[in-house]
Amino acid sequence: MKAFEWANPTTIGEAVKFLKSASAGSDVDEAARPIAGGQDLLTTMKDYTTRPARVVNLKSIRGLDRIQGNAKTGLTIGALVNLTQLEEHPLVRASFPGLAEAAHSVATPQIRNLGTVGGNLCQRPRCWYFRLEEVNCLKKGGSECYAATGENKYNAILGGGPSYIVHPSDLAPMLVALGASVAVVGADGRRVIPLDKFFTSPNENIRRENVLRNDEIITQIQVPASPVAARSTYLKFKERESMDFAMASVAAAVHLSGNKTVAQVRLVLGGVAPIPWRTLEAEQFLLGKTLSADVLAETARLALKGARPLDKNAYKVPLAQTLVRRALAKAGGMAA
Ligand SMILES: Cc1cc2nc3c(=O)[nH]c(=O)nc-3n(C[C@H](O)[C@H](O)[C@H](O)COP(=O)(O)OP(=O)(O)OC[C@H]3O[C@@H](n4cnc5c(N)ncnc54)[C@H](O)[C@@H]3O)c2cc1C
C-alpha cells in the first residue's frame, strides 16, 4: 500500500476542502478518497488499484448515520447508515421491504455492520482482472478488457463493452427501482442526482462507475414515498449461499390497481451489467396486465432481450429470467 495522509474533518464542508485541496494541481486521478466503512477502499489501496495521497475519514462527521422519514414522505438515509441499520429499521421493513431484503442479502453480519450505504453504492467492481495488482486492464488505463475473451463467468451480459464489469452493489438495483436519488456535496455546492443518472456505463467513462467528481461526497440517499414501495422485493442468486456477490439479481417494485392489473412497475436487474439495468420494455409490457404465468414468462423474455453473453456466462440469461418471474410473482402476491 502506498503511504497516505489521513484527514479527520468534522463537517461536510471541511471534508470537501480536504478532497479538493489534494486534487488541485495533482495529475493523479484520485489524489484523495473519502473513506466510510473502509472495507472496499482499503482493499483497493492494498491492491494498488487506488493510490490516494490523502484519505478523508467521513466517520468523524456527525449526523450522517440516521434514517429519517415515514411511509407518506419517503426516507432520507444518511450516507454513513450501515447495512444492518437499514435491514433492521422498522419503517424500512414495513414500507420499503425490498430495500431491507437487498441490505440483508449483502455478505455477512460483520460486513453489514461496517459497510455503509454510501460506500456500498460507490464500491469498485469485483472483476478479478480489475482487482489483480499485476493486471493493467482497460479500466486501469491498459489497452484491453481481459474478461472479454478470458475468464468471464461473472461478467456482463447486458450493456458491456468496452469493459465487461458488473456493478457489485445489491442496494443499487433496489434503490433505482424505488426511484431514489443521492444528495451530493462538492466544492461547487450541493446537487441531487437521480440514481438512474448516477451510474455510468464503461462507454461513457471507462475509469469510473458513477458521475461523482473527485471533490464530491454523497451525504444522503432520498427514497420517495411511492405506491410501488410497499410491494417491492429483491431476489438474488449467489454461488455460495453463505456470502457472495450476485451472479444475477432482480429488484421489483409493483403497484396493482383495484382490479389487480399492474398500474406501476419498476424492474431492475443486478449482477448482469456494468450499471443497475432497468428493463423499460418489460416494464412497459406489464402495464395494464393481470399477472399470470404467461405474462411473467413474456416479461422475463423481454427483460433479457438485449442480452449478449460472453463465452462463459450464457447461464445468466435463464437465471435472470427465472428471478424476474419469481420476483414479480412475489411482489404481485401470486403463488410462485
Ligand atoms: C467479503 C465481502 C463480501 C461482500 N459482499 C457484498 C455483496 O454481496 N453485495 C454488496 O452489495 N456488497 C458486498 N460487499 C461490499 C460491501 O458491502 C462494501 O464493502 C461496503 O458496502 C462498502 O462500504 P464501506 O462503507 O466499507 O465503503 P468504503 O470502503 O469506505 O468506500 C468504498 C468506496 O466508496 C467511496 N465512498 C464511501 N463513502 C462515500 C460517500 N459518502 N460519498 C462518496 N464516496 C464514498 C470510497 O472512496 C470508496 O471508493 C462485500 C464486501 C466484502 C469485503
The ligand as a MOL file (V3000), in Angstrom:
LIG
                    3D

  0  0  0     0  0            999 V3000
M  V30 BEGIN CTAB
M  V30 COUNTS 53 58 0 0 0
M  V30 BEGIN ATOM
M  V30 1 C -16.0800 -10.1720 1.6170 0
M  V30 2 C -17.0180 -9.1140 1.1170 0
M  V30 3 C -18.2230 -9.5000 0.5520 0
M  V30 4 C -19.1060 -8.5280 0.0760 0
M  V30 5 N -20.2940 -8.8970 -0.4980 0
M  V30 6 C -21.1480 -7.9420 -0.9730 0
M  V30 7 C -22.3840 -8.2890 -1.5570 0
M  V30 8 O -22.7450 -9.4450 -1.6710 0
M  V30 9 N -23.1770 -7.2750 -2.0190 0
M  V30 10 C -22.8250 -5.9630 -1.9250 0
M  V30 11 O -23.5800 -5.0910 -2.3330 0
M  V30 12 N -21.6500 -5.6130 -1.3670 0
M  V30 13 C -20.8270 -6.5650 -0.8860 0
M  V30 14 N -19.6390 -6.2100 -0.3080 0
M  V30 15 C -19.2990 -4.8440 -0.3100 0
M  V30 16 C -19.5960 -4.2070 0.9920 0
M  V30 17 O -20.9780 -4.0610 1.1510 0
M  V30 18 C -18.9170 -2.9010 0.7760 0
M  V30 19 O -17.5550 -3.1220 1.0660 0
M  V30 20 C -19.4150 -1.8310 1.5920 0
M  V30 21 O -20.7580 -1.5690 1.4140 0
M  V30 22 C -18.6170 -0.6030 1.2610 0
M  V30 23 O -18.9420 0.1990 2.2660 0
M  V30 24 P -17.8310 0.9010 3.1030 0
M  V30 25 O -18.5650 1.8460 3.9750 0
M  V30 26 O -16.9350 -0.0790 3.7340 0
M  V30 27 O -17.0860 1.6850 1.9120 0
M  V30 28 P -15.5860 2.2040 1.7960 0
M  V30 29 O -14.6700 1.0580 1.5810 0
M  V30 30 O -15.2580 3.1610 2.8810 0
M  V30 31 O -15.7330 3.0310 0.4280 0
M  V30 32 C -15.9980 2.3790 -0.7810 0
M  V30 33 C -15.8540 3.3860 -1.9220 0
M  V30 34 O -16.8350 4.3730 -1.8170 0
M  V30 35 C -16.2790 5.6650 -1.6260 0
M  V30 36 N -17.1600 6.3040 -0.6550 0
M  V30 37 C -17.5110 5.8320 0.5670 0
M  V30 38 N -18.4350 6.6250 1.1080 0
M  V30 39 C -18.6660 7.6050 0.2290 0
M  V30 40 C -19.5260 8.7330 0.2240 0
M  V30 41 N -20.3460 9.0230 1.2390 0
M  V30 42 N -19.5040 9.5560 -0.8520 0
M  V30 43 C -18.6930 9.2940 -1.8950 0
M  V30 44 N -17.8620 8.2410 -1.9580 0
M  V30 45 C -17.8550 7.4050 -0.9000 0
M  V30 46 C -14.8610 5.4300 -1.1610 0
M  V30 47 O -13.9840 6.4700 -1.5400 0
M  V30 48 C -14.5310 4.1370 -1.8980 0
M  V30 49 O -14.1550 4.4220 -3.2280 0
M  V30 50 C -18.7550 -7.1530 0.1880 0
M  V30 51 C -17.5420 -6.7880 0.7790 0
M  V30 52 C -16.6940 -7.7420 1.2480 0
M  V30 53 C -15.4080 -7.3010 1.8810 0
M  V30 END ATOM
M  V30 BEGIN BOND
M  V30 1 1 1 2
M  V30 2 1 2 3
M  V30 3 2 2 52
M  V30 4 2 3 4
M  V30 5 1 4 5
M  V30 6 1 4 50
M  V30 7 2 5 6
M  V30 8 1 6 7
M  V30 9 1 6 13
M  V30 10 2 7 8
M  V30 11 1 7 9
M  V30 12 1 9 10
M  V30 13 2 10 11
M  V30 14 1 10 12
M  V30 15 2 12 13
M  V30 16 1 13 14
M  V30 17 1 14 15
M  V30 18 1 14 50
M  V30 19 1 15 16
M  V30 20 1 16 17
M  V30 21 1 16 18
M  V30 22 1 18 19
M  V30 23 1 18 20
M  V30 24 1 20 21
M  V30 25 1 20 22
M  V30 26 1 22 23
M  V30 27 1 23 24
M  V30 28 2 24 25
M  V30 29 1 24 26
M  V30 30 1 24 27
M  V30 31 1 27 28
M  V30 32 2 28 29
M  V30 33 1 28 30
M  V30 34 1 28 31
M  V30 35 1 31 32
M  V30 36 1 32 33
M  V30 37 1 33 34
M  V30 38 1 33 48
M  V30 39 1 34 35
M  V30 40 1 35 36
M  V30 41 1 35 46
M  V30 42 1 36 37
M  V30 43 1 36 45
M  V30 44 2 37 38
M  V30 45 1 38 39
M  V30 46 1 39 40
M  V30 47 2 39 45
M  V30 48 1 40 41
M  V30 49 2 40 42
M  V30 50 1 42 43
M  V30 51 2 43 44
M  V30 52 1 44 45
M  V30 53 1 46 47
M  V30 54 1 46 48
M  V30 55 1 48 49
M  V30 56 2 50 51
M  V30 57 1 51 52
M  V30 58 1 52 53
M  V30 END BOND
M  V30 END CTAB
M  END
